[in-house]
């Protein structure tokens, strides 16, 4: 059986690269025309269906074959983060999803005051013991929606601390912001619905960091299809182990138009990555709409 196509092999698919160039223009996103991306709503917040992820910004490589943790940390300077934000905005992405780290808040505030093009930060506070402090930091520094990080949610759920998660969500709502929760497990969001937690949207891991097998993907997709609230899928490319062409197509065939995906990029290895990803999501979303 042929192994799954890697992102590097994907780059060798010259026919698709040529098609992406036709759709999106030159690989240099700064010289390409603005692109319209399909949108979804997280509560009252309208965002592009493809959201920029941030794991590579901070070196969370998870064994990514395209670059190690140290490679990513070294390459992603403050200026390169801001450049990637602008390039993403020029291709139709309107939101970035990141934790509330001090470094990020500093970059985001500089980016906003310097006229950055990408308008929306979705905060992902990830400190279990100081969650309220980090939720507040997101809200006070321009976050437009806040989603509790999956490991924190899963830890609380494993301890049956559903009221603690409810308290976090209520705090987010006190800032008049949409509130969501993430998870690495397929059952968490269904439990949240049973418990009537006040969520506006969900963030579903489709490949767990400790399990990049397809049965993990299948269980996550089954959950997403049961949820009426918007769901944003993440780890769609299994930390660089899968090529966007197939992974995006497989995902977008299964999820609903209300649902989106969050994907990080590492342009050091592929300067046309943002153009390719956005062109694919736009094209595949149009196909899904026609079949619906």
N, C-alpha and C positions, 0 to 999 in steps of 0.2 A: 504494500500500500504506500502511496506517495506521501511523504511528510507534508505537514501544513506549510503553505507558502509563507515565507518570512517577509518582513517589510523590505529587506535588502533585495530579495528576489522580485518583489513587487516593482521596485525601481527599474528592473530590467525589462519589464513589460512595456516596451516602447510604444505599442499601440495605444495603451491607456494613457501614458504620459502625453502622447501627442493629442489625444482627445481632451485631456484636462487642459492642455495649453490652448486648444481651440476654444474651449468653454471659458477659461479663466484668464487667458492672456499670458504674458511672460511669467516665468517662475519668480521673478522679483516682484513681490506683492505690492511694493510701493509704486511700481510703474503700471500696475494693473488697475482697471476701472473698478469702482465699487460694485459689489455683488449683493443681490438680495437673497437672503437666506430664509427658508420657512421658519415660522415662529411657533412657540408654545407659550403657555401661561403657567407660572408658578404662583398659585393664588392670584393676586391682582397684578402680578408683575409679568409683563411680556418680554420674552427673551428669544434669541435665536435658538433653533432646534439643536444645532451643534454649539456646545459651550466649550470654551478653552479650559482644559485641566491644568494643574500646576505641579504635579509630582516632579517633573524634571527640573523645575525652578529650584527645588530644595534638595535635589539629589536622591529622591526616593525612586531608585531604579528597579527594584524588585527583580534583579537578574536580567534586566533588559539587554538583549544582544546588541542593541545599537549604541550602548554607552554605559559605563559604570557610574556608580554614585559620584565618585571623585571627578570623572569627566564632566558630568552634568553640573556639579557645583562650580567647577572651575570655569566652564564656558558661560554659564548663566550669570553674567555680571548684571548690575543694576540697569545699565544702558541696554543690554541685550533683552532683558525682560520687557522693558518698555517698548523696544523695537518690535518684539513678537506681539505684544498687545496691539500696537498700531497696525501691523501687517494683518492680524486676525480681523480687526475692525474693518479694514479695507476689503476683506473678502466676505463680509456680511455677518461675522460673529459679533454679538453685542455684549457677551458676558464672559467673565473669567471666574473660576471656582477655586478658592484658596483658603487655607487656614489663616488664623488671625495672628500670625507671628509678628513680632516687632519689626523684623526686616521687611516683611511684606507691607505692613502698614506704612512704613517709611517710604517704600517705593511707590505705593498706591497714592499717597498724598502728594508726593512730588509729581507723579504722572498726571494727576488731576489738575494741579496748579499750573503745570506746563502745557496744558491744552491737549492732553492725550485723547485719542479718538475713540477708544473703547469705553462705553459709558457705565457698565454695570459690574460691580463686584458682588458675588454671592459668597458670603462668609461660611467657613467650615470650622468652627471652634473645636479643638481636639484635646483639651486638657480636662480630664474627668474631675479632678479635685478642685479646680478653679474655673469651672464652666461658666458661672455667672459673670465673672470678670471678663472672660474672653468673648462671651456673647455681647456684653456691653461695649467692648473694644470694637467689635464689628459694627455695631449700630452707630457708635459715635464717630467712626472714621469712614463713613460713606457706603457701608454695606447696604444693599437694596433687598436682600433676602438672606436668611441664615438657616443653615442645615447642620444639625449636630453630627459630628464625625462618626463613622460606622463603628469603630472599635469602642468608642465611649457608649454608644447606644447598646451594642451587644453586651458590654460589661454590665450595664444597668439591667438589661433584660435577664441576663443569666442569674442576677441576684434578686430578681423579681421586684426591682425598684421602679415600677412603672410610674409611681407618683413623682419620682425624681425627674424622669423624662418629661412628664406633664408640666412640672415646675419650670424646666428649661424652656419648653415650648411657650408657656404662658409669659415668660420673661421676654422672649422674642416678640410676641404679639403686643406686649406693653410698649414696644417701640414702633408699633404700627407697621411691622414688617411681616412678610410671608415666612412661615416656619416649616421646616422639614426635618426629617431624620434620614440617616444613611445606615447601611448595614452590609456586612460581609456574608450574611446568612439568607437563605431563601424564604424562611418563615417569619422573619421579624416584622415585616410590614403588615402581614396578615394578622399577626397578634396585635399590632398597634391599632388596626381597624376594629378588632374585637373589643379592645379595651377603650375604644372611642377616644384615643389620644387626639388632641387638637392640631393635627397636621394639615398643612395645605398641599404638600407634595412629598415625594419620596426620592431617595438616591439609592439605586440598587446596583450592587457589585455583581457583574455577570461571570467573572472569573476571580475566585478568591486567591489572595496572594499565596496561600499554601496549597492551592488546588487549581491548576490550569487545565483540568480535564473537561471534556465536553459535557459530561453529565452535570457538572456544576452549572454550566451555561444553560442547560435545558431546565433545571430546577428554577433558576433565576427568571428565565423567560416565562415559565408557567405562572410564577408569582406576579410578574409585571402585567400579564394578560388578565389577571383577576382584579386588578386595582382600578377603581374609577378615577382616583386622583392622578394627577400627572406624575410620571416617573421618569427620572433621568438615569440612564444606564451608564455605569463607569467600569473601568478595566475591560473595555470592549475589545482592545487589541492584546489582552493578556500580557501587558507590560512589554510591548514590542515583539511578541512572539508570533503574532498574526499580521497578515497584510490587510490594509484598509479595504481594498477592493472586495474581498470575500467577507470579511468580518462585518463591515457596514451593511453589505447586501443581506447577509443572514439576519442581522439584527432588525433592520428596517422592514423586512418582510413580516416580522413577528409582532412588533410593537404597534401601538395605535398612533394616529396623527397627533394626539395630545402629548405623547411621550418624546423625550429627547435623548441625547447622548453627550457625554463629557469626555474629551480626549486631550491629552497633553501632547506636546511636540518637542522634538530635539533637532532643530534645523541645522545644527553643525554637520550632521550626517546627510541631510537632504534639504537643500535650500528651498525646494519646491513643495515641501511637505504641507504647508498651510494651504497653498493653492489646490493641491491634489485632494486633501481631506474635504475642503469646503465644496469643491466641484462635485465630488462623489455624493456628499450628503444632499446637495441640491438636486442632482440628477435622480438619485434613488428615491428621494421623497416625492418627486414629480411622478415617477413611475408608480409608487404606492398609491398616490391620490387617484391616478387614472384607473387603477384596478379596483379601488374601493367603490 
